[in-house]
Amino acid sequence: MIAAATLIAFGLIVAGVAFGSAVGDGIVASKAVEAIARQPEARPNIFTFLFLGVGVLEAFPIIALGLAFYLLLVVANVPSLLAHLH
């Protein structure tokens, strides 16, 4: 029962992280394109902040995936549960 709940939680975490990261990347990129369209001379500065924003935004999914794998492998101990099935 714990393994099933953990697998569901793992799937929800991974799906939420993927969706949130994709939406966030899209918003940051679209705002950067809008800013460059308004002020083309500020392009290098805008690109710097674009890369900083995307870098910070991508840190959260990496942390969440690490937490999800911790939940899967350590908390629920799924590998040992699967070993007992054979």
C-alpha positions in Angstrom: 0.0 0.0 0.0 2.8 2.4 0.8 4.6 1.5 -2.4 1.5 2.3 -4.4 1.0 5.6 -2.7 4.7 6.5 -3.2 4.5 5.7 -6.9 1.4 7.9 -7.3 3.2 10.7 -5.4 6.3 10.2 -7.5 4.3 10.5 -10.7 2.5 13.6 -9.5 5.7 15.3 -8.5 7.4 14.6 -11.8 4.3 15.7 -13.8 3.9 18.9 -11.8 7.6 19.7 -12.1 7.6 19.2 -15.8 4.5 21.2 -16.4 5.5 24.1 -14.1 9.0 24.3 -15.5 7.7 24.3 -19.1 5.2 27.1 -18.3 7.8 29.1 -16.5 10.4 28.8 -19.3 7.7 29.9 -21.8 6.8 33.0 -19.7 10.4 34.0 -19.2 11.2 33.6 -22.9 8.1 35.4 -24.1 8.8 38.4 -21.8 12.4 38.5 -23.0 11.2 38.6 -26.6 8.8 41.4 -25.8 11.5 43.4 -24.0 13.9 43.0 -27.0 11.1 44.1 -29.4 10.6 47.2 -27.3 14.3 48.0 -26.8 16.5 46.3 -29.3 19.6 48.2 -28.0 19.2 46.5 -24.6 19.5 43.0 -26.1 22.7 41.9 -24.4 21.4 43.0 -21.0 18.1 41.3 -21.6 19.8 38.0 -22.6 21.8 38.1 -19.4 18.7 38.3 -17.3 16.9 35.7 -19.5 19.6 33.2 -18.8 19.7 34.1 -15.1 15.9 33.7 -14.9 15.9 30.4 -16.7 18.7 29.1 -14.5 16.9 30.0 -11.3 13.7 28.5 -12.7 15.4 25.2 -13.6 16.9 24.8 -10.1 13.4 24.1 -8.7 12.7 21.0 -10.9 16.1 19.6 -10.2 15.5 19.9 -6.4 12.0 18.4 -6.8 13.2 15.5 -8.8 15.8 14.8 -6.2 13.2 14.9 -3.5 10.9 12.6 -5.6 13.7 10.0 -6.0 14.4 10.2 -2.3 10.8 9.5 -1.6 10.8 6.6 -4.0 14.1 4.9 -3.1 14.6 5.7 0.6 11.3 6.5 2.2 9.2 3.8 0.5 12.2 1.5 -0.2 10.6 0.4 -3.4 13.6 -1.6 -4.7 13.4 -4.0 -1.7 9.6 -4.3 -2.1 10.1 -5.2 -5.8 12.8 -7.7 -4.8 10.3 -9.5 -2.6 7.9 -10.0 -5.4 10.2 -12.3 -7.3 
